[in-house]
Amino acid sequence: MREDKLVLGGQEFNSRFILGSGKYNVELIQAAVEQAGAEIITLAVRRANSGGEGNILDYLPEGITLLPNTSGARNAEEAVRIARLSRELGCGDFVKVEVMRDFKYLLPDNQETVKATDLLVKEGFVVLPYMYPDLNTARDLQRAGAAAVMPLAAPIGSNKGLATKEFIQILIDEIDLPIIVDAGIGRPSQACEVMEMGAAAVMANTGIATAGDIPTMASAFCKAIEAGREAYLSGLGRVRRAGGEPSSPLTGFLRDEGEKGCL
């Protein structure tokens, strides 16, 4: 298969699996990263700023690109402040913008997300905004200079899968940016399905962090994402809406040849 890289902010990645770290015991994160084959890891700035024992940065393998998020931000101003702090802490220029005023369903505030994206792009950040899958919002984020858009599949932490599948497909079809499906993906099969749809990458956290065997589940997600991407690139077979179609000809049976028998 031809070389296939995920490109974000001018940086190339071999893996299309972005691993969230929000729910892990820090002592398990290294095993999860290694089994996932992930090259990008999200983290809350407060976990990088904890200092001393429990600082997640001390447990991440070398060569990982950090994707700090603005978790806890209720508006664009707070998101910008958290992003600036992450840069000061040495987490780099990548940032996942999360803006939420709703603390029951944890749905992103799309309007404030667009504002934060616009401000942070102007400050030189590589911005990956987390958003509810809405075409008009995605277009606004693209105009604001987002490096990708990260639509939710289902509410954060729910493991419900592709609740917004049809809307994600619209973004994949219409937006000229990498579509990274985030939140709600609970099973490797769901990750595979979204990659078959044409998504550029999958971000998962809870589906792995709550598994019985975290490293093994991370490996399963990795394989599923790779399989889904390969299937998408190969061109999925057509779907026949009515009736069936034989995989072998229905003519040329022995009786049609005068029952000659086997030679």
GUTOR-180399 format. One line per 8 residues: for each residue x, y negated, z negated of C-alpha. Coordinates in nm, 3 decimals. Layout:
N
X/Y/Z; ...
This chain:
263
0.000/0.000/0.000; 0.124/-0.350/0.080; 0.273/-0.569/-0.190; -0.009/-0.707/-0.400; 0.065/-0.979/-0.654; -0.156/-1.184/-0.881; -0.047/-1.548/-0.846; -0.134/-1.800/-1.115
0.020/-2.144/-1.132; 0.285/-2.043/-0.879; 0.395/-1.747/-1.095; 0.366/-1.391/-0.965; 0.245/-1.096/-1.171; 0.240/-0.727/-1.086; -0.029/-0.642/-1.339; -0.391/-0.753/-1.303
-0.473/-0.664/-1.661; -0.476/-0.956/-1.907; -0.479/-0.828/-2.262; -0.649/-1.016/-2.542; -0.488/-0.993/-2.884; -0.752/-1.146/-3.107; -0.866/-0.832/-3.291; -0.550/-0.628/-3.323
-0.350/-0.539/-3.624; -0.019/-0.699/-3.523; 0.162/-0.370/-3.577; -0.042/-0.212/-3.296; -0.013/-0.493/-3.042; 0.325/-0.385/-2.902; 0.204/-0.031/-2.831; -0.111/-0.169/-2.671
0.085/-0.407/-2.448; 0.324/-0.136/-2.335; 0.047/0.112/-2.255; -0.161/-0.154/-2.078; 0.130/-0.261/-1.859; 0.010/-0.615/-1.922; 0.227/-0.913/-1.837; -0.009/-1.181/-1.971
-0.132/-1.183/-2.331; -0.389/-1.421/-2.472; -0.362/-1.541/-2.828; -0.527/-1.792/-3.055; -0.295/-2.078/-3.142; -0.363/-2.023/-3.512; -0.210/-1.673/-3.485; 0.105/-1.815/-3.330
0.118/-2.086/-3.595; 0.077/-1.859/-3.896; 0.449/-1.842/-3.968; 0.626/-1.563/-4.153; 0.461/-1.225/-4.189; 0.177/-1.168/-3.946; 0.298/-1.403/-3.675; 0.188/-1.224/-3.358
0.476/-1.371/-3.156; 0.715/-1.152/-3.354; 0.542/-0.837/-3.227; 0.515/-0.910/-2.855; 0.765/-0.751/-2.615; 1.004/-0.974/-2.422; 0.904/-1.103/-2.080; 0.538/-1.156/-2.166
0.363/-1.470/-2.041; 0.159/-1.622/-2.321; -0.191/-1.746/-2.252; -0.291/-1.939/-2.565; -0.660/-2.015/-2.591; -0.844/-2.309/-2.740; -1.066/-2.090/-2.957; -1.256/-2.300/-3.209
-1.284/-2.608/-2.986; -1.634/-2.756/-2.982; -1.570/-3.018/-2.715; -1.316/-3.122/-2.453; -1.125/-3.346/-2.692; -1.064/-3.064/-2.939; -0.963/-2.826/-2.658; -0.703/-3.073/-2.532
-0.563/-3.119/-2.881; -0.526/-2.743/-2.934; -0.360/-2.701/-2.591; -0.108/-2.971/-2.674; -0.032/-2.798/-3.004; 0.029/-2.468/-2.825; 0.280/-2.637/-2.598; 0.458/-2.790/-2.897
0.480/-2.446/-3.056; 0.666/-2.318/-2.751; 0.381/-2.119/-2.596; 0.438/-2.271/-2.251; 0.210/-2.446/-2.005; -0.051/-2.176/-1.954; -0.376/-2.231/-2.143; -0.713/-2.060/-2.149
-0.974/-2.326/-2.214; -1.257/-2.213/-2.441; -1.516/-2.468/-2.550; -1.815/-2.346/-2.752; -2.082/-2.527/-2.945; -2.298/-2.216/-2.976; -2.175/-2.000/-3.261; -2.448/-1.737/-3.240
-2.401/-1.612/-2.885; -2.057/-1.772/-2.833; -2.150/-1.895/-2.487; -1.911/-2.148/-2.332; -2.009/-2.511/-2.282; -1.950/-2.543/-1.908; -1.975/-2.922/-1.895; -1.714/-2.978/-2.167
-1.497/-2.706/-2.013; -1.482/-2.899/-1.685; -1.382/-3.216/-1.874; -1.107/-3.037/-2.065; -0.977/-2.871/-1.749; -0.953/-3.204/-1.569; -0.761/-3.364/-1.856; -0.519/-3.075/-1.907
-0.438/-3.029/-1.538; -0.336/-3.395/-1.530; -0.097/-3.321/-1.818; 0.069/-3.039/-1.625; -0.100/-2.738/-1.783; -0.186/-2.424/-1.586; -0.552/-2.404/-1.683; -0.764/-2.090/-1.683
-1.111/-2.194/-1.801; -1.353/-1.950/-1.963; -1.701/-2.021/-1.831; -2.055/-1.896/-1.789; -2.072/-1.776/-1.425; -2.236/-2.068/-1.249; -2.143/-2.157/-0.892; -2.165/-2.534/-0.932
-1.949/-2.526/-1.244; -1.694/-2.306/-1.070; -1.676/-2.556/-0.785; -1.624/-2.840/-1.033; -1.344/-2.644/-1.201; -1.179/-2.582/-0.867; -1.193/-2.953/-0.784; -1.047/-3.028/-1.128
-0.742/-2.815/-1.044; -0.804/-2.493/-1.238; -0.559/-2.213/-1.154; -0.840/-1.956/-1.182; -1.185/-1.926/-1.332; -1.274/-1.675/-1.603; -1.647/-1.596/-1.599; -1.792/-1.389/-1.881
-1.937/-1.048/-1.804; -2.134/-1.040/-2.130; -2.114/-1.219/-2.467; -1.773/-1.209/-2.634; -1.710/-0.895/-2.836; -2.030/-0.724/-2.724; -1.881/-0.448/-2.504; -2.206/-0.465/-2.304
-2.038/-0.460/-1.964; -2.143/-0.638/-1.648; -2.453/-0.824/-1.764; -2.374/-1.110/-1.521; -2.263/-0.891/-1.231; -2.463/-1.065/-0.956; -2.343/-1.410/-1.059; -1.981/-1.296/-1.076
-2.013/-1.159/-0.723; -2.130/-1.501/-0.604; -1.816/-1.659/-0.749; -1.594/-1.395/-0.589; -1.760/-1.462/-0.253; -1.766/-1.841/-0.270; -1.474/-1.970/-0.480; -1.124/-1.987/-0.336
-0.954/-1.917/-0.668; -0.868/-1.597/-0.854; -1.175/-1.476/-1.043; -1.067/-1.318/-1.371; -1.355/-1.143/-1.541; -1.348/-1.202/-1.914; -1.555/-1.103/-2.219; -1.793/-0.814/-2.259
-1.601/-0.548/-2.063; -1.618/-0.250/-2.295; -1.518/0.051/-2.084; -1.251/0.131/-1.827; -1.525/0.222/-1.578; -1.664/-0.132/-1.606; -1.320/-0.279/-1.545; -1.284/-0.058/-1.239
-1.623/-0.167/-1.106; -1.548/-0.536/-1.132; -1.216/-0.486/-0.954; -1.396/-0.298/-0.676; -1.616/-0.608/-0.641; -1.309/-0.816/-0.556; -1.217/-0.974/-0.887; -0.852/-1.077/-0.912
-0.802/-0.948/-1.266; -0.974/-0.837/-1.584; -0.920/-0.964/-1.935; -1.016/-0.725/-2.215; -0.981/-0.728/-2.591; -1.264/-0.579/-2.797; -1.312/-0.272/-2.579; -0.955/-0.172/-2.660
-0.916/-0.312/-3.011; -1.223/-0.123/-3.137; -1.134/0.210/-2.972; -1.039/0.512/-3.180; -0.697/0.535/-3.012; -0.590/0.186/-2.911; -0.276/0.264/-2.706; -0.451/0.540/-2.511
-0.751/0.317/-2.437; -0.515/0.043/-2.319; -0.361/0.294/-2.079; -0.706/0.397/-1.956; -0.797/0.034/-1.882; -0.469/-0.013/-1.696; -0.535/0.286/-1.470; -0.897/0.184/-1.410
-0.800/-0.168/-1.306; -0.534/-0.036/-1.069; -0.782/0.214/-0.917; -1.047/-0.053/-0.870; -0.803/-0.288/-0.700; -0.676/-0.015/-0.468; -1.033/0.080/-0.376; -1.119/-0.283/-0.299
-0.813/-0.330/-0.080; -0.878/-0.005/0.106; -1.228/-0.117/0.203; -1.512/0.062/0.030; -1.725/0.296/0.239; -2.064/0.172/0.355; -2.383/0.234/0.162; -2.666/0.404/0.352
-2.997/0.263/0.235; -3.231/0.529/0.374; -3.189/0.899/0.437; -2.871/1.101/0.430; -2.588/1.164/0.668; -2.407/1.500/0.694; -2.037/1.503/0.628; -2.001/1.777/0.891
-2.190/1.825/1.224; -2.522/2.004/1.204; -2.471/2.162/1.550; -2.235/2.435/1.667; -2.347/2.707/1.427; -2.259/3.067/1.517; -2.604/3.136/1.650; -2.570/2.844/1.888
-2.268/3.017/2.040; -2.451/3.343/2.109; -2.365/3.478/1.764; -2.018/3.577/1.877; -1.910/3.650/1.526; -1.577/3.571/1.365; -1.256/3.655/1.547
